[in-house]
Amino acid sequence: KEFYNNPKFNNLSHLKQDALTQNTALYVKGYIAPELLWEYGGAIPVYKSANDIKDLSKFGLITQEKLDSLLLNRFKTILKQRIDLNYMVKKSGKGNNRLITSFYLLEKKRDSLN
């Protein structure tokens, strides 16, 4: 009876409005489940290389991967948020890892501004 009460549930639908309000670019790196894109409400540009972010002082990144050394060297993590679209708790046997991802808000480090 408690299977539909996942305390870790966290939708990403707010990210679209947050990105618009804060005038912050948002990218996705690697796999993203179609259900997550549906909840977001549209397409998200794919992060392919450092060229995508070279002129940005701050941006958001959705990924299931660990941040690579290039990102860690040039950017500091302002916010890390777990996105979990599983409505059911893991012990129900219905949890799906592909519906879990991370959102990072990254800001260029001072020594990387040039």
C-alpha positions in Angstrom: 0.0 0.0 0.0 3.0 2.3 0.4 4.5 1.3 -2.9 3.4 4.5 -4.7 5.0 6.7 -2.0 8.7 7.2 -3.2 10.2 9.7 -0.8 13.1 10.2 -3.3 10.7 11.2 -6.2 11.8 14.4 -7.7 10.5 15.6 -11.1 12.5 17.7 -13.4 9.6 19.8 -14.8 10.7 22.8 -12.8 14.1 22.9 -14.6 12.7 24.4 -17.7 11.1 27.4 -15.9 14.2 27.8 -13.7 16.5 27.9 -16.8 14.3 30.6 -18.3 14.0 32.6 -15.2 17.7 32.5 -14.5 18.6 32.9 -18.2 20.8 29.8 -17.8 21.5 27.3 -20.6 20.6 23.7 -19.9 22.3 20.6 -21.6 22.0 16.9 -21.3 25.0 14.6 -21.5 24.6 10.9 -22.3 21.4 9.0 -22.0 18.1 10.6 -20.9 14.9 8.5 -20.6 12.1 9.7 -22.8 9.9 10.0 -19.8 12.3 12.6 -18.3 12.1 14.6 -21.5 8.3 14.4 -21.5 8.2 15.7 -17.9 10.7 18.4 -18.8 8.3 19.5 -21.6 10.6 19.7 -24.7 14.0 19.0 -26.2 17.2 19.7 -24.3 20.4 20.4 -26.3 23.0 17.7 -26.1 26.4 18.5 -24.5 29.0 17.2 -27.0 32.2 19.0 -26.1 33.7 22.0 -24.3 32.9 24.1 -27.4 29.2 23.9 -26.3 30.0 25.8 -23.1 33.1 27.8 -23.9 31.3 31.2 -23.6 29.1 30.3 -20.6 29.8 31.4 -17.1 27.0 29.2 -15.7 24.9 26.4 -17.1 22.8 23.4 -16.0 23.7 19.8 -16.9 21.5 16.7 -16.7 23.5 13.4 -16.8 23.7 9.9 -15.4 27.5 10.1 -15.8 30.1 11.4 -13.5 31.4 14.9 -14.4 34.6 14.6 -16.4 37.9 16.3 -15.4 37.4 19.2 -17.9 34.2 20.2 -16.3 35.5 19.7 -12.8 38.7 21.8 -13.5 36.8 24.7 -15.1 33.5 24.7 -13.2 32.4 24.5 -9.6 29.2 22.7 -8.7 26.7 25.2 -7.2 23.9 22.7 -6.9 23.6 18.9 -7.4 20.1 17.5 -7.4 18.9 13.9 -7.8 16.1 13.6 -10.3 14.0 10.4 -9.7 10.9 9.8 -11.7 10.1 6.5 -10.0 6.7 6.7 -8.4 7.2 3.4 -6.6 9.8 2.7 -3.9 12.7 0.5 -4.8 11.6 -2.4 -2.6 8.5 -2.7 -4.7 10.6 -4.2 -7.4 9.2 -1.7 -9.8 12.0 0.9 -9.5 13.8 1.7 -12.7 17.4 3.1 -12.7 17.0 4.7 -16.1 14.5 7.1 -14.5 17.1 8.4 -12.1 19.6 11.1 -13.2 21.4 14.0 -11.7 21.1 17.7 -12.3 24.2 19.9 -11.8 24.2 23.7 -11.8 27.8 24.6 -12.7 29.5 28.0 -12.5 32.9 28.9 -14.1 35.7 29.1 -11.5 37.3 32.5 -11.2 40.7 31.3 -12.4 39.0 29.9 -15.5 37.3 33.1 -16.6 39.8 33.8 -19.3 
